[in-house]
Amino acid sequence: MSEFGWGSTTDEVLAGKDLSGRTVFITGANSGLGQETARAMAARGAEVIMAGRDQAKLDEAVAAIRTEHPKAQLETLTVDLTSLENIRAATSRARQRFQKIDILINNAGVMATPFQHTHDGFEMQIGTNHFGHFALTGELFPLIERGHLKRIVNLSSRGHHFAPVDFDDPHFTQRAYDPWISYGHSKTANVLFSVGLDARYSVLGIHAYAVHPGGIETNLGRHMTEEMREALMARVTSRDSGFQWKSIPQGAATSCWAATAEELEGKGGVYCEDCHVGEVDDESSTGGVRSYAVNSSYADRLWAMSEEATGVRYPS
Ligand SMILES: NC(=O)c1ccc[n+]([C@@H]2O[C@H](COP(=O)([O-])OP(=O)(O)OC[C@H]3O[C@@H](n4cnc5c(N)ncnc54)[C@H](OP(=O)(O)O)[C@@H]3O)[C@@H](O)[C@H]2O)c1
């Protein structure tokens, strides 16, 4: 049983841990939970590769972390998850610059975007949140294989309760676009990707974990209109009358826990929230993971669809 919970912070979860010699790669590290995860891990001695799509924003995030931790070992890498070509170029640079990755945190994400498409024609939310990370992780695999105590953490969300992955219409070509169904199924894909990774690569000592960080006020809500924000809050509070926002260090704590907790060693393919492993639950509106998100046949189906869509082949 985890000693941490809803209100635990990054620094509490990592207290006493020595991450020196470990390399952590974090996407979306210039903002919100990604930046705080980078700060907290660098504070414990990790070398952190901060990935983002805008060098100026990455530089600002590095400067902010260094004001608190002047000796933080921080590197930056620009990568835009909406372009397979950009992902291939960025990961090729990463393979030249870095020796290994011990912990990969696929944290970047968008929520409730208008109906838009990535450079490769994927609907924007599943394209960024899932296909982009599927391609990135596959291209970084040679570095991950060289890591120690290898873990991959995929940021999902309780929003995965909104929808299973629609394998027949992943890009909303045959139905009306709904920004919440789209976010929900992209976040279900993040859990299924964790299940698929763990099933294939635990034999290589690589374990994968999905994380719901909680509700945290970050830049994630930037695409919501005021009306959408009010409707979302009404929906959240009707399902969870005790809903409270977490602070950013509380929100990033479950990523830090999933990436480092000793009690999780060898126990991947799970969904974590509030610094513990969530139960499979198809009814609860206040926690747990839906069975469709941890179903191994759906995970295989998503894997095959993602290899086909991105052209990225993982080692067999
Ligand atoms: N906050 C919450 O309540 C909450 C709840 C559940 C799950 N989550 C998940 O937690 C993760 C982190 O979210 P956050 O709350 O920290 O949001 P955030 O502050 O908006 O950070 C998201 C990060 O993703 C990056 N990003 C977006 N599109 C990208 C792209 N095409 N290529 C590369 N990077 C891209 C953003 O870069 P730019 O700054 O350049 O846009 C930013 O660095 C997300 O996966 C989200 O779904 C958050």
The ligand as an SDF file (V2000), in Angstrom:
LIG
                    3D

 48 52  0  0  0  0  0  0  0  0999 V2000
   -4.4170   19.6310  -15.5990 N   0  0  0  0  0  0  0  0  0  0  0  0
   -5.2950   18.6740  -15.3700 C   0  0  0  0  0  0  0  0  0  0  0  0
   -6.2770   18.8480  -14.6210 O   0  0  0  0  0  0  0  0  0  0  0  0
   -5.1230   17.3110  -15.9980 C   0  0  0  0  0  0  0  0  0  0  0  0
   -6.0580   16.3170  -15.6680 C   0  0  0  0  0  0  0  0  0  0  0  0
   -5.9340   15.0610  -16.2360 C   0  0  0  0  0  0  0  0  0  0  0  0
   -4.8920   14.8140  -17.1160 C   0  0  0  0  0  0  0  0  0  0  0  0
   -3.9960   15.8040  -17.4270 N   0  0  0  0  0  0  0  0  0  0  0  0
   -2.9250   15.4890  -18.3920 C   0  0  0  0  0  0  0  0  0  0  0  0
   -1.6830   15.9510  -17.9040 O   0  0  0  0  0  0  0  0  0  0  0  0
   -0.8160   16.2580  -18.9960 C   0  0  0  0  0  0  0  0  0  0  0  0
   -0.1230   17.5980  -18.7590 C   0  0  0  0  0  0  0  0  0  0  0  0
   -1.0930   18.6160  -18.8060 O   0  0  0  0  0  0  0  0  0  0  0  0
   -0.9750   20.0100  -18.0500 P   0  0  0  0  0  0  0  0  0  0  0  0
   -2.1810   20.1120  -17.1890 O   0  0  0  0  0  0  0  0  0  0  0  0
    0.3630   20.2030  -17.4750 O   0  0  0  0  0  0  0  0  0  0  0  0
   -1.2140   21.0070  -19.3050 O   0  0  0  0  0  0  0  0  0  0  0  0
   -0.3550   22.1750  -19.9490 P   0  0  0  0  0  0  0  0  0  0  0  0
    0.1480   23.1080  -18.9060 O   0  0  0  0  0  0  0  0  0  0  0  0
   -1.2050   22.7210  -21.0430 O   0  0  0  0  0  0  0  0  0  0  0  0
    0.8840   21.3980  -20.5680 O   0  0  0  0  0  0  0  0  0  0  0  0
    0.7480   20.6390  -21.7390 C   0  0  0  0  0  0  0  0  0  0  0  0
    2.0900   20.5510  -22.4130 C   0  0  0  0  0  0  0  0  0  0  0  0
    1.9390   19.7890  -23.6280 O   0  0  0  0  0  0  0  0  0  0  0  0
    2.5990   20.4850  -24.6620 C   0  0  0  0  0  0  0  0  0  0  0  0
    2.0840   20.1850  -25.9910 N   0  0  0  0  0  0  0  0  0  0  0  0
    0.8340   20.3480  -26.4490 C   0  0  0  0  0  0  0  0  0  0  0  0
    0.7740   20.0350  -27.7520 N   0  0  0  0  0  0  0  0  0  0  0  0
    2.0270   19.6520  -28.1170 C   0  0  0  0  0  0  0  0  0  0  0  0
    2.6090   19.2450  -29.3310 C   0  0  0  0  0  0  0  0  0  0  0  0
    1.9190   19.1790  -30.4720 N   0  0  0  0  0  0  0  0  0  0  0  0
    3.9220   18.9260  -29.3450 N   0  0  0  0  0  0  0  0  0  0  0  0
    4.6580   19.0050  -28.2210 C   0  0  0  0  0  0  0  0  0  0  0  0
    4.1660   19.4180  -27.0450 N   0  0  0  0  0  0  0  0  0  0  0  0
    2.8650   19.7430  -27.0000 C   0  0  0  0  0  0  0  0  0  0  0  0
    2.3760   21.9460  -24.3170 C   0  0  0  0  0  0  0  0  0  0  0  0
    3.2540   22.7710  -25.0710 O   0  0  0  0  0  0  0  0  0  0  0  0
    2.8570   24.3220  -25.3900 P   0  0  0  0  0  0  0  0  0  0  0  0
    3.0710   25.0770  -24.1140 O   0  0  0  0  0  0  0  0  0  0  0  0
    3.8170   24.7020  -26.4820 O   0  0  0  0  0  0  0  0  0  0  0  0
    1.4280   24.3200  -25.8330 O   0  0  0  0  0  0  0  0  0  0  0  0
    2.6710   21.9100  -22.8310 C   0  0  0  0  0  0  0  0  0  0  0  0
    4.0520   21.9170  -22.6130 O   0  0  0  0  0  0  0  0  0  0  0  0
   -1.6780   16.1910  -20.2630 C   0  0  0  0  0  0  0  0  0  0  0  0
   -1.4100   14.9860  -20.9390 O   0  0  0  0  0  0  0  0  0  0  0  0
   -3.0970   16.1950  -19.7270 C   0  0  0  0  0  0  0  0  0  0  0  0
   -4.0060   15.5250  -20.5710 O   0  0  0  0  0  0  0  0  0  0  0  0
   -4.0770   17.0280  -16.8760 C   0  0  0  0  0  0  0  0  0  0  0  0
  1  2  1  0
  2  3  2  0
  2  4  1  0
  4  5  1  0
  4 48  2  0
  5  6  2  0
  6  7  1  0
  7  8  2  0
  8  9  1  0
  8 48  1  0
  9 10  1  0
  9 46  1  0
 10 11  1  0
 11 12  1  0
 11 44  1  0
 12 13  1  0
 13 14  1  0
 14 15  2  0
 14 16  1  0
 14 17  1  0
 17 18  1  0
 18 19  2  0
 18 20  1  0
 18 21  1  0
 21 22  1  0
 22 23  1  0
 23 24  1  0
 23 42  1  0
 24 25  1  0
 25 26  1  0
 25 36  1  0
 26 27  1  0
 26 35  1  0
 27 28  2  0
 28 29  1  0
 29 30  1  0
 29 35  2  0
 30 31  1  0
 30 32  2  0
 32 33  1  0
 33 34  2  0
 34 35  1  0
 36 37  1  0
 36 42  1  0
 37 38  1  0
 38 39  2  0
 38 40  1  0
 38 41  1  0
 42 43  1  0
 44 45  1  0
 44 46  1  0
 46 47  1  0
M  CHG  2   8   1  16  -1
M  END
$$$$
